[in-house]
């Protein structure tokens, strides 16, 4: 029989023949182990203290210490022990009272082996049931203890996302045994620099070991400075909440974390440090600030900490026009890799000179826009099977969080130059190249009254052949294309607030009335109505 199903028993009786008879029963067959016997109450109590059985079978009337005194003493030492009393007829009511005071059962003399066995086995069943319940509780407690780190992580993920006053947070805070003071916090976001790129060839097991080691270094570094909790926020990022009583500099602690990780591993991290907040309800503010500070690592090569208070606090973003974008797309279409590289270098130089006035998210959106335009162009000009591997490689790196601006520029350069080479290999016809050159010429002279003949002369073709080739390549006549480009430019100028008369002149229409008619014919709205749809507060000024 399994040891977990065995129950220990002590027998106490001052009559030796009774003790001998009880010990002669085949208890082992029933999962009962005899822990010992005693001939009086005092010896029996000492036996109980020494052996700590789960079940005691004792006579009521014994010298030196009777069974009821033994019952009371056993209950004081171990309330969970079951006590069965052996009673004569004269003690029957006495024994019943004893049961009411905690005895499990009683057996009346004279008794048979079956009587004793029935009482003892009932007690054993109760003991085993309690044992199972206790084991279940312990198992649940063990599971809860093992789950505590995850539960704390989930709870803090909620606290940094949802405003939770201390009155609502305190009960669960105490249940999870969170070792932080409930006032004065700083949130940090720690991101592994170029993690996806560096572990591309590693196994899952090796990646998990790397994450675990970086997490431990971070925990130890922060714990040496102040009470903190650190957990993994995603595959390449950790979130830390640290107590800050106002006497320390959180960015110094974050920089120490950067140094320790660089020293003990081959990796580096970038850290965004939020501002100090006082209450649990303000944790989302510090988290948002840490996230914004981390975004500014776009302008660094990583391995550094940036405090939210140190980044530019700007309002609306100053618009940044990429006048080279159309030239870039023309270079891509013409398969001119050298021209593509020159244009991208010029765009990078322009953006680099304006970094102090741009937010990371705004610059990222510009690069996303350039990349998306280039990819669309490649899909139009290069067979899918040829271009898709290049695009997939670009997207896998582009999707890596925390890439610095220089890396983004290199990735975009590689995409465009290699893609342009594929365009060249898939050879645009000479006719297509000529038409794409003419498009640039048309766009540069939208404010002038340009004729089809002038466009044809610019690319050294006859007017009739140019018109035919233009329609074949673009799907439009020269006039249709020119009008579409003029209306598109007019839309931009109207939204920017330029008066309608000036817009008409800027896109090559001498008469405002004719411009308005053409604009309405194409867009379904007058210029004033179109502008009002973007600026409803300004009304329609005809």
VOGU-3710 file (C-alpha; in Angstrom, 3 decimals, decimal comma):
1> xxxxxxxxxx> 0,000/0,000/0,000  1,227/3,513/-0,833  2,729/5,363/2,171  0,406/8,273/1,447  -2,517/5,948/2,286  -1,009/4,726/5,584  -2,103/6,106/8,977  -0,116/5,768/12,246  -1,900/4,567/15,444  -1,027/4,628/19,163
11> xxxxxxxxxx> -2,841/2,290/21,595  -3,241/3,267/25,285  -4,876/0,904/27,834  -3,959/-0,180/31,357  -5,127/-3,775/30,717  -2,318/-5,715/29,035  -4,646/-8,336/27,496  -6,611/-5,571/25,777  -3,402/-4,057/24,402  -2,210/-7,479/23,232
21> xxxxxxxxxx> -5,552/-8,185/21,576  -5,597/-4,853/19,783  -2,017/-5,171/18,539  -2,760/-8,677/17,280  -5,166/-7,302/14,652  -3,660/-7,300/11,135  -3,542/-3,517/10,904  -1,117/-3,438/7,988  -3,708/-5,075/5,755  -5,875/-2,013/6,367
31> xxxxxxxxxx> -3,137/0,607/5,924  -2,657/1,168/9,649  0,808/1,296/11,220  1,221/0,800/14,986  3,455/3,621/16,227  3,530/2,291/19,808  1,541/1,237/22,898  1,340/2,476/26,506  -0,148/1,078/29,739  -1,324/4,360/31,326
41> xxxxxxxxxx> -2,336/7,882/30,421  0,940/9,632/31,283  3,064/7,177/29,288  0,505/7,343/26,507  0,750/11,135/26,322  4,546/10,973/26,181  4,286/8,333/23,467  1,984/10,634/21,523  4,433/13,540/21,865  7,366/11,385/20,733
51> xxxxxxxxxx> 5,688/9,530/17,866  3,128/12,152/16,738  0,558/9,606/15,442  -2,494/10,659/13,477  -4,824/8,379/15,444  -5,035/7,472/19,158  -7,063/4,570/20,581  -7,357/4,990/24,354  -9,330/3,631/27,283  -11,263/6,163/29,363
61> xxxxxxxxxx> -10,572/4,773/32,854  -6,838/4,470/33,541  -4,607/5,225/36,530  -2,426/8,371/36,758  -4,194/10,041/33,776  -7,551/9,041/32,374  -8,581/8,998/28,739  -10,402/12,337/28,876  -7,275/14,070/30,185  -5,324/12,392/27,392
71> xxxxxxxxxx> -7,926/13,685/24,900  -7,543/17,270/26,141  -3,729/17,093/26,033  -3,703/15,571/22,552  -5,978/18,335/21,276  -3,664/20,967/22,724  -0,668/19,430/20,951  -2,354/18,501/17,674  -5,990/19,364/17,086  -5,968/17,317/13,882
81> xxxxxxxxxx> -5,265/14,004/15,635  -8,288/11,662/15,822  -8,980/10,138/19,249  -11,203/7,046/19,691  -12,270/6,265/23,280  -12,839/2,744/24,654  -15,596/2,842/27,227  -17,428/0,441/29,612  -21,209/0,571/29,956  -20,886/2,717/33,063
91> xxxxxxxxxx> -18,952/5,312/31,076  -21,338/5,425/28,110  -22,824/8,883/28,763  -19,382/10,080/29,768  -17,964/8,901/26,448  -20,778/10,605/24,530  -19,912/13,902/26,194  -16,261/13,318/25,264  -17,249/12,959/21,595  -19,038/16,295/21,840
101> xxxxxxxxxx> -15,781/17,793/23,153  -13,625/16,572/20,291  -13,252/12,788/20,436  -13,737/11,256/16,991  -15,693/8,184/18,189  -16,032/5,692/21,011  -16,291/1,924/21,235  -18,200/0,229/24,064  -16,756/-2,777/25,934  -16,996/-5,621/25,329
111> xxxxxxxxxx> -16,170/-5,069/21,689  -15,332/-7,271/18,734  -12,456/-6,896/16,313  -14,995/-5,729/13,715  -16,211/-2,973/16,067  -12,706/-1,649/16,569  -11,831/-1,943/12,888  -14,993/-0,106/11,826  -14,252/2,848/14,134  -10,559/3,011/13,232
121> xxxxxxxxxx> -11,236/2,807/9,471  -13,807/5,605/9,731  -11,168/7,721/11,441  -8,622/6,730/8,788  -11,018/7,819/6,004  -11,452/11,214/7,679  -7,659/11,564/8,057  -7,025/10,708/4,403  -9,706/13,117/3,246  -8,144/15,899/5,280
131> xxxxxxxxxx> -4,710/14,898/3,996  -5,899/15,186/0,393  -7,410/18,582/1,074  -4,154/19,700/2,681  -2,130/18,355/-0,244  -4,455/20,152/-2,624  -4,011/23,403/-0,708  -0,254/22,967/-0,635  -0,183/22,229/-4,346  -2,268/25,314/-5,009
141> xxxxxxxxxx> -0,004/27,355/-2,742  3,065/26,017/-4,567  1,520/26,829/-7,925  0,575/30,283/-6,694  4,092/30,813/-5,374  5,557/29,723/-8,718  3,116/31,995/-10,566  3,828/35,069/-8,419  6,443/36,584/-10,783  4,057/36,245/-13,737
151> xxxxxxxxxx> 1,123/37,598/-11,702  3,213/40,616/-10,637  4,239/41,150/-14,253  0,630/41,036/-15,450  -0,445/43,373/-12,651  2,206/45,991/-13,430  1,394/45,730/-17,123  -2,114/46,812/-16,114  -0,889/49,524/-13,721  1,237/51,224/-16,407
161> xxxxxxxxxx> -1,647/51,067/-18,887  -4,618/52,018/-16,703  -4,906/54,706/-14,051  -5,391/52,873/-10,752  -5,630/54,825/-7,476  -3,975/53,291/-4,401  -7,361/52,593/-2,821  -8,042/50,125/-5,656  -4,466/48,856/-5,980  -3,580/48,254/-2,324
171> xxxxxxxxxx> -5,349/44,927/-1,746  -3,815/43,155/-4,732  -0,491/44,881/-4,106  -0,338/43,248/-0,665  -1,588/39,869/-1,953  1,170/39,783/-4,575  3,709/40,765/-1,898  5,120/43,571/-4,044  8,308/44,841/-2,437  7,945/48,465/-3,527
181> xxxxxxxxxx> 6,904/51,505/-1,562  3,472/52,615/-2,828  4,628/56,179/-3,524  7,349/57,659/-5,729  8,004/55,817/-9,007  9,994/55,998/-12,218  9,246/53,766/-15,223  12,033/52,619/-17,540  11,821/50,846/-20,887  14,921/48,817/-21,770
191> xxxxxxxxxx> 15,311/47,677/-25,390  18,014/45,339/-26,703  19,790/47,083/-29,580  19,313/45,361/-32,963  18,326/42,162/-31,173  16,488/40,496/-34,039  19,417/41,103/-36,364  21,974/39,733/-33,880  20,136/36,517/-32,963  18,871/35,651/-36,439
201> xxxxxxxxxx> 21,024/32,491/-36,536  20,529/31,474/-32,877  18,322/28,643/-31,613  15,282/29,388/-29,461  17,103/27,942/-26,443  20,073/30,249/-26,978  17,798/33,259/-27,452  15,975/32,512/-24,197  19,300/32,216/-22,337  20,351/35,610/-23,699
211> xxxxxxxxxx> 17,078/37,231/-22,640  17,309/35,636/-19,202  20,882/36,829/-18,626  20,067/40,387/-19,704  17,008/40,398/-17,453  19,092/39,249/-14,472  21,769/41,897/-15,038  19,067/44,559/-15,261  17,357/43,338/-12,088  20,595/43,243/-10,099
221> xxxxxxxxxx> 21,693/46,686/-11,284  18,398/48,356/-10,424  17,995/46,453/-7,128  21,361/47,773/-5,971  20,022/51,312/-6,354  16,390/51,102/-5,185  13,456/48,694/-4,771  12,274/47,755/-8,257  10,421/45,235/-10,358  11,636/44,260/-13,836
231> xxxxxxxxxx> 9,958/41,984/-16,351  9,934/41,207/-20,052  7,545/43,441/-21,969  8,097/41,800/-25,369  10,746/39,731/-27,151  13,401/42,489/-27,161  12,193/44,827/-24,427  11,982/44,950/-20,629  9,874/47,199/-18,421  11,096/48,383/-15,025
241> xxxxxxxxxx> 9,238/50,203/-12,272  11,572/51,623/-9,626  10,999/53,530/-6,426  12,362/57,073/-6,521  12,348/59,160/-3,360  13,713/62,190/-5,189  17,281/61,847/-3,888  18,708/59,854/-6,838  19,207/60,435/-10,549  17,342/57,689/-12,455
251> xxxxxxxxxx> 19,275/58,296/-15,682  22,567/57,572/-13,853  21,147/54,203/-12,752  19,957/53,499/-16,284  23,404/54,328/-17,697  24,977/51,959/-15,151  22,633/49,287/-16,444  23,875/49,989/-20,000  27,496/49,670/-18,866  26,912/46,404/-16,984
261> xxxxxxxxxx> 25,153/44,764/-19,920  27,882/45,863/-22,322  30,557/44,607/-19,904  29,124/41,167/-19,204  27,498/40,347/-22,573  28,062/41,019/-26,255  24,838/43,032/-26,376  23,925/46,634/-25,651  20,638/48,236/-24,646  18,877/51,548/-25,118
271> xxxxxxxxxx> 16,840/52,865/-22,193  14,041/55,401/-22,056  13,488/56,892/-18,601  10,120/58,418/-17,700  9,586/61,282/-15,315  9,085/60,808/-11,566  5,478/60,301/-10,444  4,084/60,099/-6,942  0,990/57,865/-7,056  0,171/54,486/-8,623
281> xxxxxxxxxx> -2,497/56,266/-10,655  0,277/58,272/-12,388  2,291/55,246/-13,545  0,789/55,446/-17,083  2,246/58,979/-17,364  5,779/57,816/-16,566  5,356/54,805/-18,880  4,235/57,022/-21,777  7,189/59,342/-21,143  9,635/56,403/-21,061
291> xxxxxxxxxx> 8,247/55,166/-24,367  8,651/58,598/-25,932  12,199/58,950/-24,583  13,091/55,503/-25,958  11,908/56,586/-29,424  14,672/59,230/-29,472  17,269/56,459/-29,712  16,470/56,704/-33,420  19,104/59,462/-33,368  21,741/57,422/-31,489
301> xxxxxxxxxx> 23,623/54,190/-32,071  22,157/52,730/-28,867  23,917/51,765/-25,615  22,647/54,871/-23,848  19,876/56,165/-21,606  17,640/59,115/-22,428  15,505/60,900/-19,842  12,115/62,222/-20,877  12,958/65,607/-19,335  15,947/65,896/-21,696
311> xxxxxxxxxx> 14,097/65,478/-24,999  12,619/68,432/-26,939  9,085/69,188/-25,781  7,511/70,175/-29,088  3,934/70,891/-30,041  2,695/70,201/-33,560  5,275/68,897/-36,021  6,840/71,360/-38,449  6,016/70,076/-41,975  8,974/68,702/-43,888
321> xxxxxxxxxx> 8,726/68,647/-47,666  10,669/65,990/-49,523  11,166/67,736/-52,849  13,414/64,877/-53,923  10,705/62,218/-53,649  9,409/62,568/-57,222  12,970/62,617/-58,545  13,677/59,413/-56,592  10,710/57,623/-58,137  11,764/58,732/-61,607
331> xxxxxxxxxx> 15,291/57,441/-60,981  13,846/54,108/-59,829  11,667/53,823/-62,916  14,526/54,658/-65,224  16,763/52,009/-63,633  19,447/54,590/-62,807  21,177/53,231/-59,663  23,785/56,014/-59,479  21,119/58,726/-59,641  19,053/56,830/-57,034
341> xxxxxxxxxx> 22,000/56,729/-54,621  22,688/60,460/-55,104  19,071/61,418/-54,422  18,869/59,250/-51,285  22,125/60,765/-50,015  20,646/64,231/-50,529  17,444/63,227/-48,662  19,508/61,814/-45,776  21,591/64,990/-45,575  18,442/67,126/-45,540
351> xxxxxxxxxx> 16,868/65,088/-42,749  20,111/64,996/-40,755  20,320/68,791/-40,792  16,774/69,044/-39,431  16,943/66,377/-36,723  16,731/68,846/-33,845  13,322/70,001/-35,120  11,849/66,594/-35,932  10,270/63,948/-33,728  11,306/60,295/-34,217
361> xxxxxxxxxx> 7,791/59,193/-35,173  7,554/61,885/-37,834  10,889/60,938/-39,393  9,972/57,255/-39,295  6,747/58,027/-41,140  8,734/59,833/-43,843  11,031/56,857/-44,320  8,037/54,526/-44,337  6,469/56,710/-47,029  9,610/56,633/-49,178
371> xxxxxxxxxx> 9,979/52,866/-48,725  6,316/52,206/-49,549  6,534/54,327/-52,709  9,708/52,547/-53,820  8,201/49,113/-53,170  5,073/49,956/-55,179  7,272/51,099/-58,042  9,297/47,883/-57,992  6,157/45,740/-57,970  4,999/47,585/-61,104
381> xxxxxxxxxx> 8,259/47,182/-63,008  9,907/43,936/-61,832  8,466/40,391/-61,888  7,208/39,325/-58,464  9,577/36,359/-58,162  12,583/38,619/-58,802  11,695/41,517/-56,495  9,971/39,728/-53,584  13,153/38,344/-51,877  14,625/41,861/-51,746
391> xxxxxxxxxx> 11,409/43,341/-50,345  11,027/40,571/-47,774  14,605/41,084/-46,589  13,987/44,810/-46,254  10,732/44,329/-44,343  12,270/41,842/-41,909  14,915/44,399/-40,925  12,554/47,371/-41,137  10,281/45,623/-38,626  13,091/45,561/-36,064
401> xxxxxxxxxx> 12,282/48,034/-33,307  14,934/50,462/-32,142  16,945/50,770/-35,363  18,912/54,042/-35,370  18,354/56,562/-38,139  21,656/55,685/-39,803  20,604/52,033/-40,073  17,245/53,001/-41,551  19,026/55,122/-44,134  21,359/52,242/-45,027
411> xxxxxxxxxx> 18,457/49,800/-45,334  16,487/52,177/-47,584  19,582/52,788/-49,698  20,115/49,048/-50,152  16,455/48,506/-51,068  16,388/51,279/-53,656  19,786/50,688/-55,243  19,343/46,913/-55,516  15,769/47,361/-56,676  16,844/49,883/-59,299
421> xxxxxxxxxx> 19,395/47,406/-60,598  16,626/44,810/-60,949  14,586/47,396/-62,850  17,531/47,930/-65,178  18,040/44,192/-65,659  14,380/43,842/-66,517  15,092/46,623/-69,027  12,734/49,450/-69,540  12,310/50,133/-73,240  13,951/53,220/-74,660
431> xxxxxxxxxx> 10,498/54,637/-75,267  9,548/54,301/-71,569  12,757/55,998/-70,468  12,080/58,917/-72,790  8,525/59,374/-71,501  9,648/59,266/-67,855  12,174/61,999/-68,666  9,389/64,077/-70,173  7,264/63,691/-67,034  9,946/65,454/-65,030
441> xxxxxxxxxx> 9,980/68,262/-67,600  6,191/68,663/-67,446  6,128/68,773/-63,645  8,785/71,470/-63,561  6,666/73,757/-65,812  3,131/73,361/-64,455  2,802/77,114/-63,953  3,491/77,759/-67,652  1,337/77,341/-70,735  3,296/74,375/-72,027
451> xxxxxxxxxx> 2,392/72,722/-75,342  2,671/69,128/-76,524  5,138/70,294/-79,150  7,443/71,752/-76,514  7,372/68,494/-74,535  8,165/66,502/-77,680  11,005/68,844/-78,589  12,509/68,456/-75,122  13,032/64,717/-75,731  13,857/65,152/-79,426
461> xxxxxxxxxx> 10,778/63,433/-80,850  8,165/64,507/-83,322  4,898/65,749/-81,823  2,789/62,954/-83,285  5,172/60,144/-82,242  5,631/61,643/-78,773  1,863/61,909/-78,280  1,360/58,299/-79,340  4,210/56,998/-77,178  3,099/59,080/-74,182
471> xxxxxxxxxx> -0,415/57,612/-74,329  0,998/54,086/-74,648  3,293/54,415/-71,599  1,108/56,451/-69,220  -2,397/55,573/-70,388  -3,203/59,304/-70,745  -2,757/62,048/-73,274  -0,222/64,773/-72,541  -3,054/67,214/-71,865  -4,830/64,822/-69,503
481> xxxxxxxxxx> -1,616/64,145/-67,575  -0,709/67,840/-67,361  -4,195/68,748/-66,162  -4,163/65,976/-63,522  -0,788/67,143/-62,192  -1,958/70,775/-62,109  -5,109/69,892/-60,177  -3,115/67,748/-57,747  -0,703/70,628/-57,098  -3,664/72,999/-56,758
491> xxxxxxxxxx> -5,182/70,819/-54,058  -2,007/71,042/-51,987  -1,810/74,819/-52,364  -5,476/75,273/-51,454  -5,133/73,194/-48,292  -2,097/75,291/-47,331  -4,301/78,408/-47,534  -3,160/80,108/-50,745  -5,878/82,339/-52,283  -7,705/80,797/-55,249
501> xxxxxxxxxx> -6,498/83,466/-57,707  -2,852/82,795/-56,777  -3,380/79,037/-56,974  -4,768/79,387/-60,490  -1,688/81,322/-61,603  0,672/78,873/-59,844  -0,682/75,963/-61,871  -0,778/77,667/-65,262  -4,320/79,133/-65,518  -4,518/82,835/-66,327
511> xxxxxxxxxx> -8,255/83,064/-65,656  -9,622/82,099/-62,271  -13,015/81,259/-63,770  -11,584/78,742/-66,229  -9,441/77,234/-63,443  -12,510/76,871/-61,186  -14,504/75,188/-63,954  -11,699/72,733/-64,706  -11,161/72,052/-60,982  -14,860/71,330/-60,443
521> xxxxxxxxxx> -15,035/69,141/-63,547  -12,294/66,901/-62,174  -12,968/66,994/-58,416  -16,705/67,676/-58,275  -16,099/70,756/-56,094  -15,118/74,351/-56,640  -11,685/75,312/-55,269  -13,312/77,158/-52,354  -15,560/74,211/-51,541  -12,590/71,854/-51,636
531> xxxxxxxxxx> -10,597/74,032/-49,238  -13,590/74,430/-46,929  -13,911/70,639/-46,710  -10,457/70,619/-45,062  -10,986/73,825/-43,066  -14,743/73,875/-42,252  -14,320/76,709/-39,745  -13,233/79,063/-42,537  -16,430/78,665/-44,560  -16,748/78,858/-48,351
541> xx> -15,380/82,113/-49,822  -16,170/82,389/-53,478
//
